[in-house]
Amino acid sequence: MAATVTIRRHTGAGPTKTDITGINTRANAEDAHSTGGTTNPIQIPAAGTNYSYWVVTRLSADTTPSGTINNLRWYTDGTNSLGTGVACVMNTATGYTQATGTPGVSGTQLTVGNYPTLAGAPSDAFAFNSGSPKSVAGSISNPNTGDFGDYVVYQIEVGTTAGPGATGSETFTWKYDET
Amino acid sequence: MPMQWTAYYSDGGSLQQFDSGGEHGYAEIDRSRLCAFALRDFCGRLVICLHLDPGQRLIYRKRHEQRAGSERVTVYMVGWQQTIGGQNIQAVCYIFPDGAVHMAGRWREDHPLFYSIQQVACEQG
């Protein structure tokens, strides 16, 4: 049987691993998953850039594959529909670093210095589409279960020209092969 | 459309993915005796049967696409690869959930579906 694979958002010190496979998750100025939280929005800056707390996601094999899952890929629809003055950057990482910042104002910027296991400086998430996805290292084989593959970490960047309120939503896609 | 495979051997034997012994893994297929590979839906209807010539090596994958907030979509890949004149050549059928079948040759890394596989241990050597 095909393995049951979920997309998990990792938050907190534990970390807590929330199944976001069938739902949405918001990138607010807080280290928490929510589908519609408005308590800690990212403050539109008067100058410079404010950030969401970075969002850490990873695949989990809740049941073991009968063979192997590998060839992981991640991508967007290729178009930034978040609105004026709002961007999203991402990269993969080999480990988990809890997001920090000032709640309701800004997260700490996602950089290699602040997230040591990040594969490199984050880049525009929308550069990765179905024809040019981000390769994500890692695999899992029978009889193992649980988290597998590298983390995909992304962050929302808000500039001075951003408008108030919730941004448009974006869909991020994972692909993987299974034997 | 979940499907199950059957591996057919040149000596007349076969290995079904599911039998009285439970589920068999892809790695259990004896590739040295493999002459055909079939996929059937869970009603037992034959969807595709690949007949392999000597030197052709089986390619089989379930290629999953998972979007947050959506159901997982799976495309089955059944095909073969062969080294001819020092070049690796492949032909793969992609079977979609609605039953449509697309066939492609060379791997295309710029295509959302026809990109290369990563070999697993039983496919190497």
Interface residues (C-beta under 8 A of the other chain):
Chain A: M1 A2 V5 I7 I20 T21 G22 I23 N24 T25 S66 G67 T68 N70 N71 S130 G131 S132 S139 S141 N142 T171 F172 T173 W174 K175 Y176 D177 E178 T179
Chain B: P2 Q17 E23 H24 G25 Y26 A27 Y60 R61 K62 R63 H64 E65 Q66 R67 A68 G69 S70 R72 T74 M77 D110 H111 P112 I117 Q118 V120 A121
